[in-house]
Amino acid sequence: MGSMLEFGTLDQPAQLRIYLSGDTLMVEELREIPVRFRDIDAGVLHLGGTTLPGGMMVTMDGRQGADLIELINPATTIPVHFNDYTVFASPLADFRNAVEQRGLAERVTFVEPGQTVPLR
């Protein structure tokens, strides 16, 4: 899963570009994103390290979320979906620590449920 939303007109470059990770992992195919799309305004990353019974992870953990920021280079990143279920194995603190260690924290917008984020 993963979707790039582009807002604008058909005859002009996108005026706003938002990447929604959806429930995914840091896989090789994601390397196509910066090749196909430049100037990503926001990355909405589904985190939490969702782990199914048996240990299979199906959403990015904190480290993978930081890896994705480095890969796609969004102007801002908004972490979401990290505490919605009991199957999450990677709390938001894991992501916060990973982005702080890599010097990416100022490019992350942490929001509370229901809070809005201006993108321009």
N, CA, C and O atoms as CSV, one atom per row, in Angstrom:
chain,resi,resn,atom,element,x,y,z
A,1,MET,N,N,0.845,-1.175,0.000
A,1,MET,CA,C,0.000,0.000,0.000
A,1,MET,C,C,0.880,1.223,0.000
A,1,MET,O,O,2.034,1.166,0.424
A,2,GLY,N,N,0.370,2.273,-0.448
A,2,GLY,CA,C,1.041,3.559,-0.470
A,2,GLY,C,C,0.457,4.367,-1.606
A,2,GLY,O,O,0.237,3.845,-2.699
A,3,SER,N,N,0.207,5.629,-1.355
A,3,SER,CA,C,-0.410,6.473,-2.375
A,3,SER,C,C,0.233,7.838,-2.382
A,3,SER,O,O,0.536,8.398,-1.328
A,4,MET,N,N,0.444,8.375,-3.574
A,4,MET,CA,C,0.905,9.744,-3.727
A,4,MET,C,C,-0.293,10.566,-4.178
A,4,MET,O,O,-0.890,10.294,-5.219
A,5,LEU,N,N,-0.632,11.556,-3.398
A,5,LEU,CA,C,-1.729,12.456,-3.741
A,5,LEU,C,C,-1.124,13.737,-4.290
A,5,LEU,O,O,-0.286,14.366,-3.644
A,6,GLU,N,N,-1.553,14.116,-5.482
A,6,GLU,CA,C,-1.074,15.345,-6.095
A,6,GLU,C,C,-2.253,16.271,-6.315
A,6,GLU,O,O,-3.281,15.864,-6.857
A,7,PHE,N,N,-2.104,17.513,-5.894
A,7,PHE,CA,C,-3.162,18.498,-6.017
A,7,PHE,C,C,-2.692,19.599,-6.953
A,7,PHE,O,O,-1.591,20.130,-6.806
A,8,GLY,N,N,-3.531,19.932,-7.907
A,8,GLY,CA,C,-3.203,20.962,-8.878
A,8,GLY,C,C,-4.054,20.778,-10.118
A,8,GLY,O,O,-5.088,20.110,-10.092
A,9,THR,N,N,-3.599,21.384,-11.202
A,9,THR,CA,C,-4.315,21.271,-12.466
A,9,THR,C,C,-3.575,20.304,-13.379
A,9,THR,O,O,-2.403,20.001,-13.154
A,10,LEU,N,N,-4.255,19.826,-14.397
A,10,LEU,CA,C,-3.652,18.860,-15.314
A,10,LEU,C,C,-2.527,19.455,-16.148
A,10,LEU,O,O,-1.618,18.736,-16.563
A,11,ASP,N,N,-2.578,20.745,-16.396
A,11,ASP,CA,C,-1.582,21.356,-17.272
A,11,ASP,C,C,-0.434,22.051,-16.531
A,11,ASP,O,O,0.389,22.723,-17.153
A,12,GLN,N,N,-0.379,21.891,-15.219
A,12,GLN,CA,C,0.675,22.494,-14.405
A,12,GLN,C,C,1.289,21.423,-13.495
A,12,GLN,O,O,0.656,20.403,-13.220
A,13,PRO,N,N,2.511,21.656,-13.033
A,13,PRO,CA,C,3.071,20.741,-12.040
A,13,PRO,C,C,2.199,20.742,-10.770
A,13,PRO,O,O,1.488,21.708,-10.493
A,14,ALA,N,N,2.267,19.672,-10.031
A,14,ALA,CA,C,1.482,19.565,-8.792
A,14,ALA,C,C,1.802,20.736,-7.870
A,14,ALA,O,O,2.963,21.110,-7.701
A,15,GLN,N,N,0.768,21.304,-7.283
A,15,GLN,CA,C,0.945,22.403,-6.341
A,15,GLN,C,C,1.144,21.894,-4.923
A,15,GLN,O,O,1.695,22.602,-4.079
A,16,LEU,N,N,0.705,20.688,-4.658
A,16,LEU,CA,C,0.848,20.066,-3.348
A,16,LEU,C,C,0.958,18.565,-3.558
A,16,LEU,O,O,0.161,17.975,-4.288
A,17,ARG,N,N,1.936,17.952,-2.923
A,17,ARG,CA,C,2.152,16.513,-3.093
A,17,ARG,C,C,2.289,15.885,-1.700
A,17,ARG,O,O,3.133,16.286,-0.898
A,18,ILE,N,N,1.430,14.883,-1.436
A,18,ILE,CA,C,1.418,14.205,-0.140
A,18,ILE,C,C,1.552,12.702,-0.366
A,18,ILE,O,O,0.802,12.110,-1.142
A,19,TYR,N,N,2.515,12.095,0.321
A,19,TYR,CA,C,2.670,10.644,0.263
A,19,TYR,C,C,2.034,10.035,1.504
A,19,TYR,O,O,2.376,10.401,2.628
A,20,LEU,N,N,1.105,9.101,1.296
A,20,LEU,CA,C,0.478,8.336,2.380
A,20,LEU,C,C,1.057,6.927,2.332
A,20,LEU,O,O,0.853,6.200,1.360
A,21,SER,N,N,1.765,6.552,3.364
A,21,SER,CA,C,2.429,5.244,3.318
A,21,SER,C,C,1.454,4.088,3.377
A,21,SER,O,O,1.699,3.043,2.775
A,22,GLY,N,N,0.354,4.256,4.092
A,22,GLY,CA,C,-0.521,3.120,4.325
A,22,GLY,C,C,0.236,2.073,5.138
A,22,GLY,O,O,1.346,2.331,5.605
A,23,ASP,N,N,-0.341,0.929,5.302
A,23,ASP,CA,C,0.307,-0.151,6.045
A,23,ASP,C,C,1.318,-0.826,5.134
A,23,ASP,O,O,0.956,-1.652,4.296
A,24,THR,N,N,2.563,-0.481,5.297
A,24,THR,CA,C,3.624,-1.050,4.480
A,24,THR,C,C,4.892,-1.158,5.308
A,24,THR,O,O,4.946,-0.717,6.456
A,25,LEU,N,N,5.879,-1.736,4.720
A,25,LEU,CA,C,7.211,-1.844,5.316
A,25,LEU,C,C,8.196,-1.156,4.393
A,25,LEU,O,O,7.858,-0.808,3.261
A,26,MET,N,N,9.392,-0.964,4.864
A,26,MET,CA,C,10.453,-0.378,4.051
A,26,MET,C,C,10.939,-1.473,3.095
A,26,MET,O,O,11.803,-2.278,3.441
A,27,VAL,N,N,10.369,-1.488,1.894
A,27,VAL,CA,C,10.689,-2.497,0.895
A,27,VAL,C,C,11.392,-1.843,-0.292
A,27,VAL,O,O,11.324,-0.626,-0.468
A,28,GLU,N,N,12.050,-2.634,-1.083
A,28,GLU,CA,C,12.844,-2.143,-2.216
A,28,GLU,C,C,12.024,-1.280,-3.181
A,28,GLU,O,O,12.541,-0.311,-3.736
A,29,GLU,N,N,10.768,-1.624,-3.380
A,29,GLU,CA,C,9.928,-0.892,-4.332
A,29,GLU,C,C,9.756,0.582,-3.954
A,29,GLU,O,O,9.494,1.413,-4.824
A,30,LEU,N,N,9.898,0.911,-2.680
A,30,LEU,CA,C,9.756,2.305,-2.256
A,30,LEU,C,C,10.866,3.188,-2.814
A,30,LEU,O,O,10.727,4.411,-2.830
A,31,ARG,N,N,11.944,2.602,-3.264
A,31,ARG,CA,C,13.043,3.388,-3.849
A,31,ARG,C,C,12.615,4.082,-5.141
A,31,ARG,O,O,13.301,4.991,-5.607
A,32,GLU,N,N,11.498,3.668,-5.719
A,32,GLU,CA,C,10.971,4.316,-6.915
A,32,GLU,C,C,10.335,5.678,-6.612
A,32,GLU,O,O,10.220,6.519,-7.503
A,33,ILE,N,N,9.930,5.894,-5.375
A,33,ILE,CA,C,9.224,7.141,-5.044
A,33,ILE,C,C,10.065,8.374,-5.375
A,33,ILE,O,O,9.583,9.232,-6.114
A,34,PRO,N,N,11.291,8.511,-4.873
A,34,PRO,CA,C,12.042,9.730,-5.205
A,34,PRO,C,C,12.452,9.809,-6.669
A,34,PRO,O,O,12.778,10.892,-7.156
A,35,VAL,N,N,12.443,8.695,-7.372
A,35,VAL,CA,C,12.736,8.712,-8.806
A,35,VAL,C,C,11.548,9.302,-9.567
A,35,VAL,O,O,11.728,10.076,-10.508
A,36,ARG,N,N,10.353,8.936,-9.159
A,36,ARG,CA,C,9.138,9.366,-9.857
A,36,ARG,C,C,8.594,10.707,-9.370
A,36,ARG,O,O,7.955,11.438,-10.128
A,37,PHE,N,N,8.850,11.024,-8.105
A,37,PHE,CA,C,8.253,12.223,-7.510
A,37,PHE,C,C,9.313,13.035,-6.782
A,37,PHE,O,O,10.008,12.527,-5.902
A,38,ARG,N,N,9.425,14.283,-7.154
A,38,ARG,CA,C,10.319,15.204,-6.460
A,38,ARG,C,C,9.463,16.177,-5.648
A,38,ARG,O,O,8.265,16.320,-5.893
A,39,ASP,N,N,10.072,16.818,-4.714
A,39,ASP,CA,C,9.389,17.864,-3.939
A,39,ASP,C,C,8.098,17.371,-3.294
A,39,ASP,O,O,7.008,17.847,-3.613
A,40,ILE,N,N,8.236,16.426,-2.396
A,40,ILE,CA,C,7.092,15.914,-1.640
A,40,ILE,C,C,6.870,16.848,-0.457
A,40,ILE,O,O,7.760,17.039,0.371
A,41,ASP,N,N,5.678,17.424,-0.384
A,41,ASP,CA,C,5.379,18.389,0.669
A,41,ASP,C,C,5.182,17.741,2.031
A,41,ASP,O,O,5.602,18.286,3.052
A,42,ALA,N,N,4.547,16.583,2.042
A,42,ALA,CA,C,4.289,15.916,3.315
A,42,ALA,C,C,4.291,14.406,3.127
A,42,ALA,O,O,3.827,13.881,2.114
A,43,GLY,N,N,4.820,13.732,4.122
A,43,GLY,CA,C,4.752,12.280,4.183
A,43,GLY,C,C,3.942,11.902,5.415
A,43,GLY,O,O,4.318,12.241,6.537
A,44,VAL,N,N,2.843,11.210,5.210
A,44,VAL,CA,C,2.014,10.736,6.316
A,44,VAL,C,C,2.358,9.256,6.483
A,44,VAL,O,O,1.963,8.413,5.678
A,45,LEU,N,N,3.099,8.969,7.540
A,45,LEU,CA,C,3.652,7.625,7.715
A,45,LEU,C,C,2.884,6.825,8.760
A,45,LEU,O,O,2.758,7.236,9.913
A,46,HIS,N,N,2.380,5.684,8.335
A,46,HIS,CA,C,1.708,4.743,9.231
A,46,HIS,C,C,2.799,3.925,9.912
A,46,HIS,O,O,3.519,3.167,9.264
A,47,LEU,N,N,2.907,4.085,11.203
A,47,LEU,CA,C,3.990,3.439,11.952
A,47,LEU,C,C,3.426,2.432,12.944
A,47,LEU,O,O,2.305,1.948,12.784
A,48,GLY,N,N,4.193,2.130,13.946
A,48,GLY,CA,C,3.738,1.257,15.022
A,48,GLY,C,C,4.344,-0.131,15.024
A,48,GLY,O,O,4.251,-0.845,16.022
A,49,GLY,N,N,4.966,-0.526,13.920
A,49,GLY,CA,C,5.545,-1.865,13.883
A,49,GLY,C,C,4.497,-2.931,14.152
A,49,GLY,O,O,4.732,-3.854,14.932
A,50,THR,N,N,3.347,-2.809,13.514
A,50,THR,CA,C,2.267,-3.775,13.713
A,50,THR,C,C,2.798,-5.183,13.499
A,50,THR,O,O,3.361,-5.501,12.451
A,51,THR,N,N,2.608,-6.009,14.499
A,51,THR,CA,C,3.128,-7.369,14.444
A,51,THR,C,C,1.973,-8.346,14.639
A,51,THR,O,O,1.278,-8.313,15.655
A,52,LEU,N,N,1.784,-9.201,13.663
A,52,LEU,CA,C,0.717,-10.194,13.722
A,52,LEU,C,C,1.140,-11.384,14.564
A,52,LEU,O,O,2.329,-11.582,14.813
A,53,PRO,N,N,0.167,-12.180,15.005
A,53,PRO,CA,C,0.535,-13.401,15.726
A,53,PRO,C,C,1.529,-14.215,14.895
A,53,PRO,O,O,1.336,-14.397,13.693
A,54,GLY,N,N,2.566,-14.690,15.524
A,54,GLY,CA,C,3.614,-15.405,14.817
A,54,GLY,C,C,4.816,-14.521,14.540
A,54,GLY,O,O,5.860,-15.002,14.098
A,55,GLY,N,N,4.667,-13.194,14.808
A,55,GLY,CA,C,5.802,-12.297,14.704
A,55,GLY,C,C,5.984,-11.569,13.390
A,55,GLY,O,O,6.984,-10.871,13.222
A,56,MET,N,N,5.057,-11.701,12.443
A,56,MET,CA,C,5.210,-11.024,11.154
A,56,MET,C,C,4.834,-9.545,11.277
A,56,MET,O,O,3.706,-9.214,11.642
A,57,MET,N,N,5.795,-8.653,10.967
A,57,MET,CA,C,5.554,-7.218,11.021
A,57,MET,C,C,4.928,-6.762,9.711
A,57,MET,O,O,5.363,-7.171,8.635
A,58,VAL,N,N,3.886,-5.897,9.803
A,58,VAL,CA,C,3.188,-5.449,8.597
A,58,VAL,C,C,3.111,-3.933,8.462
A,58,VAL,O,O,2.621,-3.443,7.444
A,59,THR,N,N,3.572,-3.181,9.441
A,59,THR,CA,C,3.719,-1.735,9.299
A,59,THR,C,C,5.090,-1.336,9.812
A,59,THR,O,O,5.683,-2.022,10.645
A,60,MET,N,N,5.582,-0.222,9.305
A,60,MET,CA,C,6.920,0.235,9.658
A,60,MET,C,C,7.053,0.497,11.152
A,60,MET,O,O,6.125,0.973,11.807
A,61,ASP,N,N,8.224,0.174,11.668
A,61,ASP,CA,C,8.559,0.550,13.033
A,61,ASP,C,C,9.264,1.908,12.981
A,61,ASP,O,O,9.371,2.507,11.911
A,62,GLY,N,N,9.741,2.393,14.119
A,62,GLY,CA,C,10.379,3.700,14.178
A,62,GLY,C,C,11.598,3.827,13.284
A,62,GLY,O,O,11.772,4.849,12.621
A,63,ARG,N,N,12.432,2.821,13.254
A,63,ARG,CA,C,13.644,2.862,12.416
A,63,ARG,C,C,13.282,2.940,10.946
A,63,ARG,O,O,13.852,3.741,10.205
A,64,GLN,N,N,12.332,2.106,10.514
A,64,GLN,CA,C,11.924,2.126,9.108
A,64,GLN,C,C,11.273,3.452,8.731
A,64,GLN,O,O,11.448,3.931,7.610
A,65,GLY,N,N,10.528,4.047,9.652
A,65,GLY,CA,C,9.940,5.354,9.387
A,65,GLY,C,C,11.017,6.406,9.134
A,65,GLY,O,O,10.896,7.218,8.216
A,66,ALA,N,N,12.066,6.389,9.947
A,66,ALA,CA,C,13.187,7.324,9.742
A,66,ALA,C,C,13.900,7.016,8.424
A,66,ALA,O,O,14.322,7.931,7.716
A,67,ASP,N,N,14.033,5.732,8.096
A,67,ASP,CA,C,14.635,5.347,6.805
A,67,ASP,C,C,13.836,5.940,5.643
A,67,ASP,O,O,14.408,6.433,4.670
A,68,LEU,N,N,12.509,5.885,5.758
A,68,LEU,CA,C,11.663,6.388,4.675
A,68,LEU,C,C,11.783,7.904,4.528
A,68,LEU,O,O,11.778,8.417,3.410
A,69,ILE,N,N,11.889,8.616,5.632
A,69,ILE,CA,C,12.102,10.066,5.551
A,69,ILE,C,C,13.380,10.357,4.776
A,69,ILE,O,O,13.398,11.215,3.894
A,70,GLU,N,N,14.442,9.641,5.107
A,70,GLU,CA,C,15.709,9.853,4.405
A,70,GLU,C,C,15.585,9.521,2.924
A,70,GLU,O,O,16.220,10.168,2.091
A,71,LEU,N,N,14.788,8.536,2.593
A,71,LEU,CA,C,14.631,8.121,1.204
A,71,LEU,C,C,13.812,9.116,0.379
A,71,LEU,O,O,14.257,9.549,-0.684
A,72,ILE,N,N,12.626,9.480,0.855
A,72,ILE,CA,C,11.730,10.288,0.026
A,72,ILE,C,C,11.852,11.782,0.281
A,72,ILE,O,O,11.392,12.584,-0.531
A,73,ASN,N,N,12.466,12.170,1.399
A,73,ASN,CA,C,12.791,13.561,1.687
A,73,ASN,C,C,11.588,14.505,1.658
A,73,ASN,O,O,11.637,15.521,0.964
A,74,PRO,N,N,10.506,14.202,2.390
A,74,PRO,CA,C,9.375,15.126,2.411
A,74,PRO,C,C,9.713,16.387,3.209
A,74,PRO,O,O,10.547,16.349,4.113
A,75,ALA,N,N,9.065,17.494,2.873
A,75,ALA,CA,C,9.300,18.740,3.604
A,75,ALA,C,C,8.897,18.585,5.073
A,75,ALA,O,O,9.566,19.107,5.964
A,76,THR,N,N,7.811,17.871,5.314
A,76,THR,CA,C,7.410,17.546,6.675
A,76,THR,C,C,6.887,16.117,6.698
A,76,THR,O,O,6.403,15.597,5.693
A,77,THR,N,N,6.994,15.503,7.850
A,77,THR,CA,C,6.494,14.139,8.035
A,77,THR,C,C,5.539,14.133,9.207
A,77,THR,O,O,5.806,14.748,10.240
A,78,ILE,N,N,4.429,13.439,9.049
A,78,ILE,CA,C,3.422,13.335,10.093
A,78,ILE,C,C,3.232,11.854,10.423
A,78,ILE,O,O,2.682,11.110,9.611
A,79,PRO,N,N,3.678,11.417,11.598
A,79,PRO,CA,C,3.472,10.017,11.977
A,79,PRO,C,C,2.033,9.792,12.448
A,79,PRO,O,O,1.485,10.588,13.211
A,80,VAL,N,N,1.439,8.708,11.984
A,80,VAL,CA,C,0.062,8.354,12.371
A,80,VAL,C,C,-0.019,6.845,12.588
A,80,VAL,O,O,0.904,6.099,12.262
A,81,HIS,N,N,-1.151,6.421,13.150
A,81,HIS,CA,C,-1.496,4.997,13.219
A,81,HIS,C,C,-0.452,4.177,13.970
A,81,HIS,O,O,-0.114,3.067,13.560
A,82,PHE,N,N,0.055,4.724,15.065
A,82,PHE,CA,C,1.103,4.046,15.826
A,82,PHE,C,C,0.610,3.529,17.167
A,82,PHE,O,O,1.350,2.847,17.877
A,83,ASN,N,N,-0.634,3.846,17.525
A,83,ASN,CA,C,-1.149,3.379,18.816
A,83,ASN,C,C,-2.631,3.010,18.769
A,83,ASN,O,O,-3.334,3.094,19.777
A,84,ASP,N,N,-3.091,2.608,17.605
A,84,ASP,CA,C,-4.508,2.304,17.442
A,84,ASP,C,C,-4.916,0.903,17.906
A,84,ASP,O,O,-6.089,0.669,18.195
A,85,TYR,N,N,-3.975,-0.012,17.980
A,85,TYR,CA,C,-4.294,-1.409,18.291
A,85,TYR,C,C,-3.276,-1.977,19.273
A,85,TYR,O,O,-2.212,-1.398,19.493
A,86,THR,N,N,-3.612,-3.094,19.845
A,86,THR,CA,C,-2.705,-3.741,20.801
A,86,THR,C,C,-1.573,-4.498,20.118
A,86,THR,O,O,-0.648,-4.948,20.794
A,87,VAL,N,N,-1.619,-4.650,18.800
A,87,VAL,CA,C,-0.587,-5.415,18.088
A,87,VAL,C,C,0.626,-4.564,17.713
A,87,VAL,O,O,1.547,-5.065,17.069
A,88,PHE,N,N,0.644,-3.291,18.102
A,88,PHE,CA,C,1.792,-2.448,17.796
A,88,PHE,C,C,2.961,-2.803,18.711
A,88,PHE,O,O,2.807,-2.927,19.926
A,89,ALA,N,N,4.123,-2.963,18.102
A,89,ALA,CA,C,5.319,-3.338,18.858
A,89,ALA,C,C,6.334,-2.204,18.933
A,89,ALA,O,O,7.333,-2.321,19.644
A,90,SER,N,N,6.098,-1.114,18.216
A,90,SER,CA,C,7.046,-0.002,18.156
A,90,SER,C,C,6.314,1.294,18.496
A,90,SER,O,O,5.643,1.863,17.635
A,91,PRO,N,N,6.432,1.769,19.736
A,91,PRO,CA,C,5.720,2.989,20.113
A,91,PRO,C,C,6.288,4.221,19.409
A,91,PRO,O,O,7.367,4.169,18.818
A,92,LEU,N,N,5.560,5.312,19.480
A,92,LEU,CA,C,5.997,6.560,18.856
A,92,LEU,C,C,7.377,6.972,19.349
A,92,LEU,O,O,8.138,7.590,18.603
A,93,ALA,N,N,7.710,6.645,20.579
A,93,ALA,CA,C,9.030,6.985,21.124
A,93,ALA,C,C,10.153,6.376,20.284
A,93,ALA,O,O,11.220,6.978,20.165
A,94,ASP,N,N,9.936,5.201,19.704
A,94,ASP,CA,C,10.959,4.588,18.838
A,94,ASP,C,C,11.225,5.468,17.622
A,94,ASP,O,O,12.377,5.680,17.245
A,95,PHE,N,N,10.160,5.978,17.010
A,95,PHE,CA,C,10.298,6.858,15.850
A,95,PHE,C,C,10.929,8.180,16.261
A,95,PHE,O,O,11.833,8.675,15.589
A,96,ARG,N,N,10.460,8.746,17.352
A,96,ARG,CA,C,10.997,10.019,17.835
A,96,ARG,C,C,12.509,9.897,18.084
A,96,ARG,O,O,13.275,10.780,17.697
A,97,ASN,N,N,12.928,8.818,18.720
A,97,ASN,CA,C,14.359,8.592,18.973
A,97,ASN,C,C,15.139,8.445,17.675
A,97,ASN,O,O,16.232,8.996,17.542
A,98,ALA,N,N,14.589,7.710,16.722
A,98,ALA,CA,C,15.288,7.476,15.446
A,98,ALA,C,C,15.467,8.780,14.678
A,98,ALA,O,O,16.539,9.025,14.125
A,99,VAL,N,N,14.426,9.626,14.634
A,99,VAL,CA,C,14.566,10.878,13.885
A,99,VAL,C,C,15.483,11.862,14.613
A,99,VAL,O,O,16.200,12.632,13.974
A,100,GLU,N,N,15.460,11.838,15.939
A,100,GLU,CA,C,16.362,12.711,16.694
A,100,GLU,C,C,17.813,12.308,16.474
A,100,GLU,O,O,18.669,13.168,16.267
A,101,GLN,N,N,18.100,11.016,16.516
A,101,GLN,CA,C,19.466,10.529,16.311
A,101,GLN,C,C,19.992,10.868,14.926
A,101,GLN,O,O,21.197,11.051,14.754
A,102,ARG,N,N,19.118,10.954,13.944
A,102,ARG,CA,C,19.539,11.235,12.567
A,102,ARG,C,C,19.447,12.718,12.198
A,102,ARG,O,O,19.731,13.094,11.061
A,103,GLY,N,N,19.060,13.539,13.138
A,103,GLY,CA,C,18.949,14.962,12.863
A,103,GLY,C,C,17.752,15.333,12.009
A,103,GLY,O,O,17.784,16.342,11.304
A,104,LEU,N,N,16.696,14.535,12.062
A,104,LEU,CA,C,15.505,14.761,11.242
A,104,LEU,C,C,14.318,15.315,12.028
A,104,LEU,O,O,13.271,15.592,11.442
A,105,ALA,N,N,14.463,15.479,13.335
A,105,ALA,CA,C,13.320,15.808,14.195
A,105,ALA,C,C,12.629,17.107,13.800
A,105,ALA,O,O,11.407,17.204,13.917
A,106,GLU,N,N,13.369,18.100,13.340
A,106,GLU,CA,C,12.731,19.374,12.990
A,106,GLU,C,C,11.875,19.266,11.732
A,106,GLU,O,O,11.127,20.189,11.411
A,107,ARG,N,N,11.978,18.159,11.027
A,107,ARG,CA,C,11.173,17.939,9.820
A,107,ARG,C,C,9.964,17.042,10.088
A,107,ARG,O,O,9.287,16.603,9.158
A,108,VAL,N,N,9.700,16.775,11.379
A,108,VAL,CA,C,8.570,15.930,11.764
A,108,VAL,C,C,7.567,16.772,12.538
A,108,VAL,O,O,7.936,17.550,13.418
A,109,THR,N,N,6.292,16.606,12.197
A,109,THR,CA,C,5.215,17.284,12.902
A,109,THR,C,C,4.436,16.232,13.674
A,109,THR,O,O,3.771,15.380,13.084
A,110,PHE,N,N,4.523,16.297,14.993
A,110,PHE,CA,C,3.792,15.367,15.842
A,110,PHE,C,C,2.438,15.993,16.160
A,110,PHE,O,O,2.364,17.137,16.608
A,111,VAL,N,N,1.370,15.236,15.926
A,111,VAL,CA,C,0.017,15.755,16.126
A,111,VAL,C,C,-0.779,14.851,17.059
A,111,VAL,O,O,-0.502,13.659,17.195
A,112,GLU,N,N,-1.759,15.449,17.684
A,112,GLU,CA,C,-2.704,14.712,18.513
A,112,GLU,C,C,-3.894,14.324,17.642
A,112,GLU,O,O,-4.152,14.983,16.635
A,113,PRO,N,N,-4.625,13.270,18.005
A,113,PRO,CA,C,-5.820,12.916,17.224
A,113,PRO,C,C,-6.762,14.106,17.084
A,113,PRO,O,O,-7.076,14.780,18.064
A,114,GLY,N,N,-7.205,14.354,15.864
A,114,GLY,CA,C,-8.117,15.445,15.585
A,114,GLY,C,C,-7.430,16.766,15.282
A,114,GLY,O,O,-8.076,17.695,14.798
A,115,GLN,N,N,-6.150,16.871,15.554
A,115,GLN,CA,C,-5.407,18.097,15.268
A,115,GLN,C,C,-5.163,18.210,13.765
A,115,GLN,O,O,-4.978,17.200,13.085
A,116,THR,N,N,-5.163,19.425,13.254
A,116,THR,CA,C,-4.893,19.641,11.835
A,116,THR,C,C,-3.498,20.221,11.652
A,116,THR,O,O,-2.922,20.798,12.574
A,117,VAL,N,N,-2.967,20.056,10.447
A,117,VAL,CA,C,-1.629,20.517,10.134
A,117,VAL,C,C,-1.681,21.330,8.843
A,117,VAL,O,O,-2.043,20.794,7.796
A,118,PRO,N,N,-1.324,22.618,8.899
A,118,PRO,CA,C,-1.269,23.378,7.651
A,118,PRO,C,C,-0.063,22.911,6.833
A,118,PRO,O,O,1.035,22.758,7.368
A,119,LEU,N,N,-0.271,22.689,5.556
A,119,LEU,CA,C,0.817,22.198,4.706
A,119,LEU,C,C,1.413,23.292,3.830
A,119,LEU,O,O,2.479,23.091,3.249
A,120,ARG,N,N,0.780,24.405,3.723
A,120,ARG,CA,C,1.311,25.549,2.951
A,120,ARG,C,C,0.867,26.818,3.586
A,120,ARG,O,O,1.198,27.900,3.102
